[in-house]
Amino acid sequence: MQLEFLGAAREVTGSCCLVTVGGRRVLVDCGLVQGGRDEAERNAAPFPFTPASIDAVVLTHAHLDHSGRLPLLLKRGFRGPVYTHAATAELCAIMLEDAAGILAHEAEWTNRKRERKGLAPLEPLYDRDDALAVVERMRPLAFGEALDILPGVRVRLQDAGHILGSAIVELWLDDGRRRRKLVFSGDLGHVGAPILRDPTPVPRADLVILESTYGDRCHRAWDATWQELAEVLEEARTGNILIPSFAVGRTQELLYTFARHYRDWGLERWHVFLDSPLAVKATAAYRRHLEVYDSDARRAQRVAGDPFHFPTLRITETVEASIALNRIRSGAIIIAGSGMCTGGRIKQHLKHNVWRADCHVVIVGFQARGTLGRALVDGARFIRLWGETVRVAAQVHTIGGLSAHADQAGLLDWYRRFEGGPPVALLHGEADAMDTLAERLRQGPASRVLTPLPGERLDLAALPDNP
């Protein structure tokens, strides 16, 4: 009975853990590595296990750093079921197909350069058929529903409040000699965030696997965050506002909040463009899953009918419509992906606006090291876009309180709901954030705190019982 930490160990992306019990093997998440010059090489590398040997996957949520290598897993031999929330399955149908399209485009661009050098072409990591085949293997579970997925393995999902369908995973293991319960936090949501409920507390575990994205800081209070965003809108009297936004989660929170503050934030004087086909599809999925809304969002839906719509919102469906936005010099708020500025339509809008002094760039989510978004947050004076050096004259605003992740206080509070201070292993965080959270946990109720290295294995039988 063991747990292997295969991804997001001492880093933020590429979440993947392997649980082995009684000869059965279960993956919890199988995500893409995002950011860094070697991401393509790392994503294409062989798995540190035989994919055909995996009996099942439990998926916490649809973000690609948790789900994005599942099509490759299937392509290389996996044939088991994928257990996840119904809303996650719906989002994965959108996001994995979109990822396949991006991978195909990147492969085409790379192969043009390789051809000129006389090199053989490379295949995309996976294609649309691989992505859709994964979705067909998904088995939906409702929050709170316990299911025996394999002999000696029982799973239950609880609401993590991070994005639509995001789940905390409770995993009961029994090898005939001993029993252990693991709890994977997945990505925990930010308490008080719009639309979704707060993360569900879990009372008991023998081991907690906890994310640590914001383990070294606390977010601003929600009232202060909304005031900060309102002040940016008020300050930006001329020029355009660019908002790089994650298509799933952050975009819906922005639209929902803009709709609620349409009059008092003066949004009638702006044209707000949602320039992300993926975000448009994801917003439609959000509309279909009222069962995971919090009470305020359900009330807004009953009153407004569509909690994400307001009069000046415009949807740019086509590439031509997106390109046309580059002719607008003032009065536009452009919400576009990707959230870390690593791809998508936001890069075109940066090229046409970021060198203007009256442009405002509003950062509304976590920016991993090595990404273009992180360079902007860190105050880069120049950025590179398609081989061209572009001066950054725009004002860059970081609205940290809008994060969809729990901050240090939220992580500690969620952990403290466990009885008896069970051992905790920290994943999904940069080293500084992870080490800071580890120290705070050691000062509190945690009996043991681990910060595992990639590939490290933990003997679950050696864990103390936590009755």
NUGUMAR-171204 format. One record per residue (C-alpha): residue number from 1; residue in one letter; y, z, x. Coordinates in steps of 0.05 Angstrom, whole numbers, plus 5000, padded with zeros to 4 digits. Each point is the difference from the previous one (the first is absolute). Layout:
<site NUM; A; <Y; Z; X>>,
...
END
This chain:
<site 1; M; <5000; 5000; 5000>>,
<site 2; Q; <5062; 4976; 5036>>,
<site 3; L; <5070; 4972; 4993>>,
<site 4; E; <5029; 4946; 5047>>,
<site 5; F; <5074; 4988; 5005>>,
<site 6; L; <5005; 4925; 5009>>,
<site 7; G; <5071; 4985; 4979>>,
<site 8; A; <5070; 5030; 4993>>,
<site 9; A; <4981; 5050; 5054>>,
<site 10; R; <5062; 5019; 5039>>,
<site 11; E; <5036; 4942; 4964>>,
<site 12; V; <5023; 4982; 4930>>,
<site 13; T; <4962; 4937; 4980>>,
<site 14; G; <4928; 4974; 4997>>,
<site 15; S; <4971; 5058; 4959>>,
<site 16; C; <4924; 5004; 5005>>,
<site 17; C; <4950; 5057; 5001>>,
<site 18; L; <4924; 4995; 5002>>,
<site 19; V; <4958; 5054; 4967>>,
<site 20; T; <4925; 5003; 5015>>,
<site 21; V; <4954; 5045; 4960>>,
<site 22; G; <4924; 4996; 4991>>,
<site 23; G; <4998; 4929; 5028>>,
<site 24; R; <5054; 4976; 4952>>,
<site 25; R; <5067; 4973; 5026>>,
<site 26; V; <5065; 5002; 4961>>,
<site 27; L; <5067; 4973; 5023>>,
<site 28; V; <5063; 5033; 4974>>,
<site 29; D; <5053; 4944; 5004>>,
<site 30; C; <4998; 4938; 5045>>,
<site 31; G; <5072; 4982; 5016>>,
<site 32; L; <5038; 4951; 5042>>,
<site 33; V; <5037; 5020; 5063>>,
<site 34; Q; <5074; 4984; 4988>>,
<site 35; G; <5052; 4997; 5055>>,
<site 36; G; <4994; 4991; 5075>>,
<site 37; R; <4989; 4938; 5042>>,
<site 38; D; <4924; 5008; 4999>>,
<site 39; E; <4991; 5008; 4925>>,
<site 40; A; <4967; 4931; 4991>>,
<site 41; E; <4951; 5014; 5055>>,
<site 42; R; <4984; 5069; 4974>>,
<site 43; N; <4990; 4976; 4929>>,
<site 44; A; <4953; 4944; 5022>>,
<site 45; A; <4959; 5045; 5046>>,
<site 46; P; <4928; 5017; 4981>>,
<site 47; F; <4991; 5061; 4957>>,
<site 48; P; <4972; 5061; 5038>>,
<site 49; F; <4940; 4998; 4952>>,
<site 50; T; <4957; 4946; 4968>>,
<site 51; P; <5035; 4981; 4935>>,
<site 52; A; <4933; 4987; 4965>>,
<site 53; S; <4981; 5073; 5014>>,
<site 54; I; <5056; 5027; 4956>>,
<site 55; D; <4972; 5021; 4933>>,
<site 56; A; <5067; 5010; 4963>>,
<site 57; V; <5075; 5004; 5010>>,
<site 58; V; <5047; 5048; 4966>>,
<site 59; L; <5071; 4973; 4999>>,
<site 60; T; <5059; 5048; 4993>>,
<site 61; H; <5053; 4948; 4981>>,
<site 62; A; <5021; 4927; 5006>>,
<site 63; H; <5049; 5000; 5058>>,
<site 64; L; <4975; 4953; 5053>>,
<site 65; D; <4997; 5053; 5055>>,
<site 66; H; <4945; 5031; 4957>>,
<site 67; S; <4968; 4939; 4966>>,
<site 68; G; <5018; 4939; 5042>>,
<site 69; R; <4936; 4992; 5042>>,
<site 70; L; <4953; 5005; 4940>>,
<site 71; P; <4994; 4924; 4994>>,
<site 72; L; <4982; 4996; 5074>>,
<site 73; L; <4949; 5055; 4989>>,
<site 74; L; <4968; 4958; 4945>>,
<site 75; K; <5005; 4936; 5041>>,
<site 76; R; <4962; 5034; 5057>>,
<site 77; G; <4943; 5026; 4957>>,
<site 78; F; <5019; 5058; 4954>>,
<site 79; R; <4967; 4993; 4932>>,
<site 80; G; <5011; 5068; 4966>>,
<site 81; P; <5047; 5024; 4945>>,
<site 82; V; <5072; 5022; 5010>>,
<site 83; Y; <5019; 5061; 4958>>,
<site 84; T; <5073; 5008; 4982>>,
<site 85; H; <5048; 5011; 4943>>,
<site 86; A; <5007; 4943; 4949>>,
<site 87; A; <5074; 4991; 5016>>,
<site 88; T; <4983; 4994; 5075>>,
<site 89; A; <4949; 4946; 4984>>,
<site 90; E; <5053; 4962; 4962>>,
<site 91; L; <5051; 5007; 5056>>,
<site 92; C; <4948; 4979; 5052>>,
<site 93; A; <4988; 4936; 4962>>,
<site 94; I; <5073; 4984; 5011>>,
<site 95; M; <5010; 5028; 5070>>,
<site 96; L; <4938; 4976; 5034>>,
<site 97; E; <5009; 4929; 4974>>,
<site 98; D; <5072; 5002; 5025>>,
<site 99; A; <4976; 5026; 5067>>,
<site 100; A; <4950; 4943; 5005>>,
<site 101; G; <5057; 4950; 4989>>,
<site 102; I; <5042; 5033; 5054>>,
<site 103; L; <4941; 4999; 5049>>,
<site 104; A; <4988; 4927; 4986>>,
<site 105; H; <5073; 4983; 5012>>,
<site 106; E; <5001; 5041; 5065>>,
<site 107; A; <4936; 4965; 5024>>,
<site 108; E; <5031; 4932; 4986>>,
<site 109; W; <5063; 5018; 5039>>,
<site 110; T; <4959; 5028; 5058>>,
<site 111; N; <4953; 4940; 5001>>,
<site 112; R; <5059; 4951; 5006>>,
<site 113; K; <5019; 5035; 5064>>,
<site 114; R; <4928; 5003; 5024>>,
<site 115; E; <4991; 4926; 4987>>,
<site 116; R; <5059; 4983; 5045>>,
<site 117; K; <4967; 5041; 5055>>,
<site 118; G; <4933; 4966; 4990>>,
<site 119; L; <4967; 5062; 4972>>,
<site 120; A; <4949; 5003; 4944>>,
<site 121; P; <5027; 5022; 4932>>,
<site 122; L; <4989; 5071; 4973>>,
<site 123; E; <4975; 5017; 4931>>,
<site 124; P; <5040; 5047; 4954>>,
<site 125; L; <4973; 5070; 4997>>,
<site 126; Y; <4976; 4985; 4929>>,
<site 127; D; <5017; 4954; 4943>>,
<site 128; R; <5015; 5005; 4926>>,
<site 129; D; <4927; 4996; 4980>>,
<site 130; D; <4984; 5059; 5046>>,
<site 131; A; <5056; 5040; 4968>>,
<site 132; L; <4978; 4985; 4929>>,
<site 133; A; <4928; 5016; 5017>>,
<site 134; V; <5021; 5071; 5020>>,
<site 135; V; <5034; 5011; 4934>>,
<site 136; E; <4937; 4979; 4964>>,
<site 137; R; <4963; 5056; 5035>>,
<site 138; M; <5050; 5053; 4977>>,
<site 139; R; <4973; 5053; 4953>>,
<site 140; P; <5057; 5036; 4963>>,
<site 141; L; <5002; 5075; 4994>>,
<site 142; A; <5049; 5040; 4958>>,
<site 143; F; <5036; 5060; 5030>>,
<site 144; G; <4957; 5062; 4991>>,
<site 145; E; <4935; 4961; 4989>>,
<site 146; A; <4943; 5023; 5046>>,
<site 147; L; <4945; 4950; 5017>>,
<site 148; D; <4938; 5001; 5044>>,
<site 149; I; <5009; 4936; 5039>>,
<site 150; L; <4940; 5009; 5047>>,
<site 151; P; <4945; 5051; 5009>>,
<site 152; G; <5035; 5061; 5028>>,
<site 153; V; <5070; 4972; 4990>>,
<site 154; R; <5045; 5017; 4941>>,
<site 155; V; <5073; 4977; 4994>>,
<site 156; R; <5058; 5019; 4956>>,
<site 157; L; <5071; 4971; 5003>>,
<site 158; Q; <5063; 5041; 4986>>,
<site 159; D; <5071; 4974; 4992>>,
<site 160; A; <5036; 4996; 5067>>,
<site 161; G; <5067; 4977; 4969>>,
<site 162; H; <5015; 4952; 5057>>,
<site 163; I; <4996; 4932; 4966>>,
<site 164; L; <4967; 4975; 4937>>,
<site 165; G; <4927; 5022; 5000>>,
<site 166; S; <5004; 5037; 5067>>,
<site 167; A; <4946; 5053; 5006>>,
<site 168; I; <4980; 5063; 5035>>,
<site 169; V; <4925; 4994; 5014>>,
<site 170; E; <4953; 5059; 4990>>,
<site 171; L; <4933; 4986; 5034>>,
<site 172; W; <4940; 5045; 4991>>,
<site 173; L; <4944; 4990; 5052>>,
<site 174; D; <4929; 5026; 4998>>,
<site 175; D; <4947; 4982; 5052>>,
<site 176; G; <4946; 5045; 4970>>,
<site 177; R; <5014; 5057; 5050>>,
<site 178; R; <5074; 5013; 4992>>,
<site 179; R; <5059; 4981; 4956>>,
<site 180; R; <5071; 4984; 5019>>,
<site 181; K; <5061; 4980; 4962>>,
<site 182; L; <5053; 4955; 5032>>,
<site 183; V; <5068; 4987; 4970>>,
<site 184; F; <5039; 4939; 5023>>,
<site 185; S; <5073; 5004; 4981>>,
<site 186; G; <5011; 4925; 5006>>,
<site 187; D; <5075; 4990; 4999>>,
<site 188; L; <5032; 5058; 4962>>,
<site 189; G; <5060; 4985; 4956>>,
<site 190; H; <5069; 5030; 5004>>,
<site 191; V; <5007; 5056; 4949>>,
<site 192; G; <5051; 4982; 4947>>,
<site 193; A; <4998; 4925; 5014>>,
<site 194; P; <5014; 4953; 4942>>,
<site 195; I; <4945; 4972; 4955>>,
<site 196; L; <4937; 5034; 5025>>,
<site 197; R; <4974; 5071; 4995>>,
<site 198; D; <5001; 5048; 5059>>,
<site 199; P; <4938; 5006; 5044>>,
<site 200; T; <4943; 5039; 4968>>,
<site 201; P; <4982; 5066; 5035>>,
<site 202; V; <4927; 5008; 5020>>,
<site 203; P; <4974; 5071; 5005>>,
<site 204; R; <4941; 4994; 5048>>,
<site 205; A; <4975; 4962; 5061>>,
<site 206; D; <4958; 5010; 5062>>,
<site 207; L; <5045; 4951; 5037>>,
<site 208; V; <5067; 4969; 4980>>,
<site 209; I; <5019; 4932; 5030>>,
<site 210; L; <5076; 5000; 4993>>,
<site 211; E; <5051; 4946; 5011>>,
<site 212; S; <5060; 5018; 5045>>,
<site 213; T; <5049; 4942; 4993>>,
<site 214; Y; <5059; 5047; 4991>>,
<site 215; G; <4969; 5061; 5033>>,
<site 216; D; <5062; 5012; 5042>>,
<site 217; R; <5055; 4996; 4949>>,
<site 218; C; <5023; 5016; 4929>>,
<site 219; H; <5031; 4951; 4952>>,
<site 220; R; <5068; 5010; 4969>>,
<site 221; A; <5001; 5029; 4930>>,
<site 222; W; <4994; 4948; 4945>>,
<site 223; D; <5070; 5013; 4973>>,
<site 224; A; <5029; 4990; 5070>>,
<site 225; T; <4958; 4937; 5009>>,
<site 226; W; <5025; 4968; 4936>>,
<site 227; Q; <5071; 5019; 5019>>,
<site 228; E; <4991; 4968; 5068>>,
<site 229; L; <4975; 4935; 4969>>,
<site 230; A; <5057; 5000; 4950>>,
<site 231; E; <5050; 5008; 5057>>,
<site 232; V; <4971; 4939; 5036>>,
<site 233; L; <5010; 4959; 4937>>,
<site 234; E; <5070; 5026; 4993>>,
<site 235; E; <5017; 4987; 5073>>,
<site 236; A; <4974; 4928; 5000>>,
<site 237; R; <5058; 4968; 4964>>,
<site 238; T; <4990; 4932; 5034>>,
<site 239; G; <4942; 4965; 5032>>,
<site 240; N; <4927; 5007; 4981>>,
<site 241; I; <4951; 5058; 5000>>,
<site 242; L; <4931; 4988; 5028>>,
<site 243; I; <4944; 5047; 4982>>,
<site 244; P; <4934; 4989; 5038>>,
<site 245; S; <4951; 5030; 4952>>,
<site 246; F; <4925; 5010; 4994>>,
<site 247; A; <4977; 4956; 4943>>,
<site 248; V; <4957; 5054; 4971>>,
<site 249; G; <5030; 5068; 4986>>,
<site 250; R; <5069; 4998; 5030>>,
<site 251; T; <5023; 4938; 4963>>,
<site 252; Q; <4979; 5029; 4932>>,
<site 253; E; <5035; 5066; 5016>>,
<site 254; L; <5064; 4962; 5017>>,
<site 255; L; <4998; 4958; 4937>>,
<site 256; Y; <4985; 5061; 4957>>,
<site 257; T; <5057; 5039; 5032>>,
<site 258; F; <5050; 4942; 4996>>,
<site 259; A; <4983; 4993; 4926>>,
<site 260; R; <5013; 5074; 4988>>,
<site 261; H; <5066; 5000; 5039>>,
<site 262; Y; <5023; 4931; 4980>>,
<site 263; R; <5068; 5022; 4972>>,
<site 264; D; <5017; 5060; 5043>>,
<site 265; W; <4984; 4962; 5065>>,
<site 266; G; <5041; 4939; 4980>>,
<site 267; L; <4941; 4953; 5004>>,
<site 268; E; <5032; 4954; 4949>>,
<site 269; R; <5044; 4973; 5056>>,
<site 270; W; <4939; 4979; 5042>>,
<site 271; H; <4948; 4947; 4993>>,
<site 272; V; <4934; 5034; 5018>>,
<site 273; F; <4947; 4951; 5025>>,
<site 274; L; <4927; 5019; 5004>>,
<site 275; D; <4978; 4950; 5052>>,
<site 276; S; <4926; 5015; 5007>>,
<site 277; P; <4946; 4966; 4959>>,
<site 278; L; <4952; 5056; 5021>>,
<site 279; A; <5048; 5053; 4974>>,
<site 280; V; <5008; 4963; 4934>>,
<site 281; K; <4924; 5001; 4990>>,
<site 282; A; <4996; 5073; 5022>>,
<site 283; T; <5054; 5019; 4950>>,
<site 284; A; <4960; 4967; 4945>>,
<site 285; A; <4941; 5044; 5021>>,
<site 286; Y; <5044; 5062; 4996>>,
<site 287; R; <5018; 4982; 4929>>,
<site 288; R; <4926; 4998; 4981>>,
<site 289; H; <4981; 5069; 5026>>,
<site 290; L; <5041; 5050; 4959>>,
<site 291; E; <4943; 5050; 5007>>,
<site 292; V; <5024; 5019; 5070>>,
<site 293; Y; <5074; 5007; 4983>>,
<site 294; D; <5034; 5067; 5000>>,
<site 295; S; <5033; 5026; 4937>>,
<site 296; D; <5069; 4972; 5017>>,
<site 297; A; <4974; 4930; 5013>>,
<site 298; R; <4959; 5001; 4936>>,
<site 299; R; <5062; 5020; 4962>>,
<site 300; A; <5041; 4945; 5034>>,
<site 301; Q; <4946; 4949; 4981>>,
<site 302; R; <5002; 5022; 4927>>,
<site 303; V; <5076; 4996; 4997>>,
<site 304; A; <5013; 4937; 5041>>,
<site 305; G; <4935; 4962; 4991>>,
<site 306; D; <5003; 4977; 5072>>,
<site 307; P; <5021; 5055; 5048>>,
<site 308; F; <5009; 4950; 5057>>,
<site 309; H; <5050; 4952; 4967>>,
<site 310; F; <5077; 5000; 4998>>,
<site 311; P; <5051; 4945; 4982>>,
<site 312; T; <5018; 4975; 5070>>,
<site 313; L; <4929; 4997; 5028>>,
<site 314; R; <4979; 4930; 5021>>,
<site 315; I; <4930; 4979; 5022>>,
<site 316; T; <4995; 4946; 5054>>,
<site 317; E; <4931; 4970; 4988>>,
<site 318; T; <5002; 4939; 5045>>,
<site 319; V; <5013; 4988; 5074>>,
<site 320; E; <5058; 4955; 4980>>,
<site 321; A; <5032; 5056; 4959>>,
<site 322; S; <4992; 5047; 5059>>,
<site 323; I; <5033; 4951; 5048>>,
<site 324; A; <5057; 4991; 4952>>,
<site 325; L; <5018; 5074; 5008>>,
<site 326; N; <5020; 4984; 5072>>,
<site 327; R; <5062; 4965; 4972>>,
<site 328; I; <5025; 5064; 4967>>,
<site 329; R; <5053; 5034; 5042>>,
<site 330; S; <5016; 5061; 4957>>,
<site 331; G; <4978; 5038; 4938>>,
<site 332; A; <4924; 4997; 5009>>,
<site 333; I; <4950; 5055; 5008>>,
<site 334; I; <4937; 4968; 5026>>,
<site 335; I; <4935; 5040; 4997>>,
<site 336; A; <4947; 4964; 5041>>,
<site 337; G; <4938; 5013; 5040>>,
<site 338; S; <4974; 5019; 5047>>,
<site 339; G; <5018; 5074; 5001>>,
<site 340; M; <5000; 5004; 5077>>,
<site 341; C; <5032; 4931; 5009>>,
<site 342; T; <4937; 4974; 5034>>,
<site 343; G; <4994; 4939; 4955>>,
<site 344; G; <5016; 4975; 4931>>,
<site 345; R; <5066; 4975; 4973>>,
<site 346; I; <5043; 5057; 5027>>,
<site 347; K; <5000; 4969; 5069>>,
<site 348; Q; <5035; 4937; 4973>>,
<site 349; H; <5052; 5044; 4966>>,
<site 350; L; <5011; 5039; 5064>>,
<site 351; K; <5010; 4935; 5038>>,
<site 352; H; <5055; 4979; 4952>>,
<site 353; N; <5034; 5068; 4991>>,
<site 354; V; <4987; 5052; 5053>>,
<site 355; W; <5052; 4971; 5048>>,
<site 356; R; <5054; 5010; 4947>>,
<site 357; A; <5042; 5063; 5004>>,
<site 358; D; <5004; 5006; 4925>>,
<site 359; C; <4925; 4998; 4991>>,
<site 360; H; <4963; 5065; 4985>>,
<site 361; V; <4926; 5009; 5015>>,
<site 362; V; <4969; 5058; 4961>>,
<site 363; I; <4935; 5027; 5030>>,
<site 364; V; <4960; 5035; 4946>>,
<site 365; G; <4932; 5013; 5032>>,
<site 366; F; <4962; 5020; 5063>>,
<site 367; Q; <5008; 4952; 5059>>,
<site 368; A; <4943; 5002; 5050>>,
<site 369; R; <5013; 4993; 5074>>,
<site 370; G; <5000; 4929; 5024>>,
<site 371; T; <5026; 4971; 4934>>,
<site 372; L; <5065; 4963; 4989>>,
<site 373; G; <5019; 5052; 4948>>,
<site 374; R; <4992; 5056; 5051>>,
<site 375; A; <5045; 4962; 5049>>,
<site 376; L; <5055; 4997; 4947>>,
<site 377; V; <4992; 5074; 4985>>,
<site 378; D; <5004; 5016; 5074>>,
<site 379; G; <5067; 4963; 5005>>,
<site 380; A; <4980; 4934; 5033>>,
<site 381; R; <5061; 4958; 5015>>,
<site 382; F; <4959; 4936; 5002>>,
<site 383; I; <4935; 4979; 4967>>,
<site 384; R; <4953; 4941; 5009>>,
<site 385; L; <4984; 4955; 4941>>,
<site 386; W; <4956; 4939; 5012>>,
<site 387; G; <5019; 4997; 5073>>,
<site 388; E; <5075; 5006; 4987>>,
<site 389; T; <5041; 5060; 5021>>,
<site 390; V; <5044; 5024; 4942>>,
<site 391; R; <5056; 5051; 5007>>,
<site 392; V; <4997; 5061; 4953>>,
<site 393; A; <5070; 5011; 4972>>,
<site 394; A; <4976; 5026; 4932>>,
<site 395; Q; <5003; 5073; 4981>>,
<site 396; V; <4930; 5028; 4998>>,
<site 397; H; <4988; 5058; 4953>>,
<site 398; T; <4935; 5041; 5001>>,
<site 399; I; <4987; 5033; 4934>>,
<site 400; G; <4944; 5045; 5025>>,
<site 401; G; <4993; 5040; 4935>>,
<site 402; L; <4972; 4939; 4965>>,
<site 403; S; <4934; 5003; 5037>>,
<site 404; A; <4936; 4995; 4959>>,
<site 405; H; <4967; 5048; 5049>>,
<site 406; A; <5000; 5075; 4996>>,
<site 407; D; <5044; 5032; 5053>>,
<site 408; Q; <4980; 5058; 5044>>,
<site 409; A; <5015; 5051; 4945>>,
<site 410; G; <4960; 4959; 4950>>,
<site 411; L; <4940; 4993; 5046>>,
<site 412; L; <5000; 5075; 5016>>,
<site 413; D; <5007; 5019; 4927>>,
<site 414; W; <4942; 4954; 4979>>,
<site 415; Y; <4956; 5027; 5055>>,
<site 416; R; <5016; 5073; 4983>>,
<site 417; R; <4969; 4990; 4931>>,
<site 418; F; <4931; 4999; 5032>>,
<site 419; E; <4963; 5066; 4999>>,
<site 420; G; <4983; 5032; 5067>>,
<site 421; G; <5039; 4955; 5047>>,
<site 422; P; <4946; 4948; 5014>>,
<site 423; P; <4999; 4960; 5065>>,
<site 424; V; <5047; 4940; 4998>>,
<site 425; A; <4999; 4934; 5038>>,
<site 426; L; <5066; 4962; 5004>>,
<site 427; L; <5003; 4925; 4996>>,
<site 428; H; <5050; 4946; 4981>>,
<site 429; G; <5059; 5023; 5041>>,
<site 430; E; <5036; 4985; 5065>>,
<site 431; A; <4983; 5049; 5055>>,
<site 432; D; <5065; 5040; 4996>>,
<site 433; A; <4996; 5009; 4925>>,
<site 434; M; <4926; 5017; 5003>>,
<site 435; D; <5008; 5051; 5055>>,
<site 436; T; <5058; 5034; 4965>>,
<site 437; L; <4961; 5007; 4936>>,
<site 438; A; <4940; 5025; 5038>>,
<site 439; E; <5041; 5056; 5030>>,
<site 440; R; <5028; 5019; 4932>>,
<site 441; L; <4930; 5002; 4971>>,
<site 442; R; <4974; 5043; 5057>>,
<site 443; Q; <5056; 5050; 4985>>,
<site 444; G; <4978; 5003; 4928>>,
<site 445; P; <4935; 5006; 4962>>,
<site 446; A; <4960; 4944; 5035>>,
<site 447; S; <4938; 5028; 5036>>,
<site 448; R; <4995; 4939; 5046>>,
<site 449; V; <5044; 4938; 5010>>,
<site 450; L; <4974; 4936; 5031>>,
<site 451; T; <5039; 4938; 5022>>,
<site 452; P; <4942; 4954; 5014>>,
<site 453; L; <5002; 4941; 5047>>,
<site 454; P; <4976; 4931; 4979>>,
<site 455; G; <4924; 4998; 4997>>,
<site 456; E; <4993; 5076; 5003>>,
<site 457; R; <4941; 5029; 4961>>,
<site 458; L; <4996; 5066; 4964>>,
<site 459; D; <4934; 5035; 4985>>,
<site 460; L; <5009; 5023; 4928>>,
<site 461; A; <4939; 5045; 5003>>,
<site 462; A; <5037; 5042; 5052>>,
<site 463; L; <5058; 5015; 4953>>,
<site 464; P; <5002; 5070; 4973>>,
<site 465; D; <4983; 5008; 4926>>,
<site 466; N; <5061; 5009; 4956>>,
<site 467; P; <4972; 5034; 4937>>,
END
